[in-house]
């Protein structure tokens, strides 16, 4: 993927993740106010921006945006789990510093459960969309395999069996004329 498209793609993904973080936050707040305690008021309006900034830095440090290139979906889920754990720590830190303890456990529970559902679903659908695009030839890198012997053929089979890697073999380069 070209560098400028990679930046646009990662920015779009980040905006989508911020949207899902906001949905999780608002739904958790709504559920808590609606069903448990009508007077649960956040002392500080900085909680959501703190969580968004925390997500940005944690996803950059864990390279969660690169999880589409991960060998398995489980490897990508591991990166997501790290980011969700950091969100968990940030919510606890916020409630500890604001001295707000009433219903904070319920809010934390709802928020983390929603994040644990929405973010992996988003990653799953992104991965499926990227695989569809790569299988159709969009966003795939064309490679030329050097050597048409046993090793070159094994490499070719690996690339052809793992379309999610995003490579398309255009040919072989060999000094023998048997191909």
N, C-alpha and C positions, 0 to 999 in steps of 0.2 A: 504494500500500500504506500502510495506517495506520502511524503511527510506532511504536506498541507492537508491532505485528506485524512490522515491519521489524527492531526490536531482537531479538525472539524468533527470527526467521528467521536473522539474522546470527549470533546466539549459537549456534543449532543448527548452522549451517554451520561456525563456528569449532570447535565440539566435534568435528564430523566430521573437520575438517582435522587437529586434534590427534590424533585416533584414527589417521588415515592416517600422520601423522608418526611416531607411536609404532610402528606396524606396520613402517614403513620402517626405523626405527632398530633394532628388535628383530630383524627379518629380516636386516639387514646384519650385526649383531653375531653372530647365529646362523650365518650363512653363513661368516663369517670364522673363528669358533671351530670350526665343524664340519669345514670343508674345508681350511683353510689353516694355522692355528696354534692349538692348543688352549689355549695360555696367554695369549692376547690378553685382557688385563684392562684395563678402563678405570680409570685412576688415580682419577678423580673421578666421583662419581655425579651431578654437576651438568650433565653434557653434555646430557641430554634436556630438563631444564627450561630450560636456556639456549637450546636450539633452539626450544622451544615459545614462550618469551618473544620470541625473535627473529622467529618467524613472526607472532606477534600484532602486533608493532610494524611489521613490514614490510608485512603485509597491510593494516594501517590506513593506512600512509603511501602505499601504491600504490593504495588503494581497491579491493583485489581482491574485496571482498564485493559491490561494485557491478558486477562484470563480467557479471552476468546482464542488465543493461541495456545492455551494450555492443552496438554495431551489428553486429559480426561476432564469431564465436567466436575468430578470430585476435587481435582486440583483447584479449579476455580471456586468451588464451594468453600474450600479451606481459606482462601483469601477473603471471601465474603464473611466467613465466621470471625476472622480477625477484626474486620471492620465493625461488625456488629458488637463484638466484645468491647471495642474502644468506645462505641456509642453507649454501651451499658455503663462503662466507667465514667463517661462524661455526665450522664444523667445522675449517677450517684454523687459525683463531685458537685454538680449544680445544687442538688437538694441538700447536701451537707453544708455548702457555703451559704446557702440562703436560709438555713435553719427551718426548712419546710419539711416536716416529717409526716403530717397527716395525709394519707392517701398517696404518698410518694411511691410506696411499694407497688400499689395497684397500677399507677401510671407507668412505672418502669416495666412491670410485667406486660401490660397491654402493648406498650411501645416496642419492646424487644420481640414479642410474638409477631406483631404485624410486620416489623422489619424482616424477621426470619422467614416470613412467608412471601412478602412482596419482592424483595431484592433477588432472592434465588429464582423466582418466577421470571423476573425481568431478564436476568442473565440467561435463563433457559431459552426464552423466546429470541433474544439477540443471537444466541449461538445457533439456533435453528435457522434464523433468517440469514446469517452469514454463511452457513453451510449451503443453503439453497443458492445464494449468490455465487459462492465459489464453485459449486457443481455446474452452474451455468456459464462459468468462465469469467464472471465479474469478480474483481478483487483477488485474482490469483496471479501468482508470479510464474512466469515461464522459465523453465530451466533446461539446460542442455547437459545430459549425462556424459561424462568423459569416461570412456571405456564401455565396451559392449560385452565384456566377459561375464563370468559368474557374479562378481561383485557388483558390476553395473546393473545386471538384471535383478539381483536381490534388492538393490537400492531402488530400482524402478518399481518393483512390486510393493515395496514399503510405501513409496510416494503414492502409488495408485490406490492402495488399500486404505490410506489415511487422507482422505480428501479434506478433512478439517485443517490440515496443515497449510492449505492454500497454495499448493504448487501444481503446475501442469507441465508434464514432460513434453518437449517439442521434438526431441530426437536424441540420438546418440552420436558421440564423436569417438571414432576408433581408427587405429591405423591398419586394421585388417579389413578386407573387403567382403567378409562373409555376411554382412547385414545388408 
